[in-house]
Amino acid sequence: MTRIIVGPMRFAIAAAIVVSMFVHEKFRIVGSVVALKKDEIAVKAIDGATYEIDMDDGAVVTDKNHQKVDRSQLKVGASVVVLALGHDMFDLEAFEIQLVDR
């Protein structure tokens, strides 16, 4: 009887561990752009910390109504809300950068 229960439990635990390795948390960083590179944005958040966030070609830049705008509108000093995925605050990849003043 215990073999019938233990076998599926081992499988369930192993599956949960594998799935948790690939799950990303969502982060929302509110602040100002302090630096821009082709594939990275640095944002000084309202908590005072500066976060360097990866920004690939799939990241969209939007206005405050979530309407897509050209990436060239993103400039140092702009107020932004960055929506990103990652394991923690030191490993983030932006999927939307919202320009708040637009």
C-alpha positions in Angstrom: 0.0 0.0 0.0 2.8 2.4 0.9 4.5 1.7 -2.5 1.4 2.8 -4.3 1.3 6.2 -2.5 5.1 6.8 -2.3 5.8 6.3 -6.0 3.4 9.1 -7.2 4.4 11.4 -4.4 8.1 11.1 -5.5 7.0 12.0 -9.1 4.9 14.9 -7.9 7.8 16.3 -5.8 10.3 15.9 -8.7 7.8 17.6 -11.1 7.3 20.5 -8.7 11.1 21.1 -8.4 11.6 21.1 -12.2 8.7 23.5 -12.7 9.9 25.9 -10.0 13.3 26.2 -11.8 11.7 27.7 -14.8 9.1 30.0 -13.2 9.7 33.7 -13.2 8.2 36.3 -10.9 6.7 39.5 -12.2 8.2 42.8 -11.0 7.1 46.4 -11.3 9.7 49.1 -11.0 8.5 52.7 -10.8 11.1 55.4 -11.3 13.3 57.4 -13.7 15.6 56.3 -16.5 19.2 57.0 -15.5 21.0 55.1 -18.3 20.2 53.4 -21.6 22.1 50.9 -23.7 20.9 49.0 -26.7 20.0 45.9 -24.6 19.7 47.4 -21.0 17.9 50.1 -19.1 18.9 51.5 -15.7 16.0 52.8 -13.6 16.4 54.7 -10.3 13.3 53.5 -8.5 11.3 55.5 -6.0 12.8 53.5 -3.2 16.2 55.0 -4.1 17.8 51.8 -5.6 19.0 51.7 -9.2 18.0 48.6 -11.1 19.7 47.5 -14.4 17.1 45.6 -16.4 17.8 43.6 -19.6 15.7 44.9 -22.5 15.6 42.7 -25.6 13.8 43.4 -28.9 10.6 41.9 -27.6 10.2 44.6 -24.9 7.6 47.1 -25.9 7.6 50.8 -25.0 4.1 52.2 -24.3 2.4 55.4 -23.2 0.3 55.7 -20.1 -2.6 54.2 -21.9 -0.6 51.1 -22.9 -0.5 52.2 -26.6 2.7 51.2 -28.3 5.1 54.0 -29.1 8.5 54.1 -30.8 11.5 53.1 -28.7 13.3 56.3 -29.6 10.9 58.1 -27.2 12.6 56.4 -24.3 15.2 58.9 -23.0 17.3 59.4 -19.9 15.3 61.3 -17.3 11.9 59.9 -18.4 9.5 58.7 -15.8 8.7 55.0 -16.4 7.0 52.0 -15.0 9.0 48.9 -16.0 7.2 45.5 -16.0 9.7 42.7 -15.9 10.2 39.0 -15.3 13.0 37.4 -13.3 14.0 35.3 -10.4 14.9 38.3 -8.2 15.6 42.0 -8.4 19.1 41.4 -9.8 18.1 39.2 -12.7 15.3 41.1 -14.6 14.2 41.2 -18.2 11.7 43.9 -19.2 8.7 43.0 -21.3 7.0 46.4 -21.1 8.3 49.9 -20.4 5.5 52.4 -19.8 6.3 56.1 -20.3 4.3 57.8 -17.5 4.6 61.4 -18.8 3.2 60.6 -22.3 
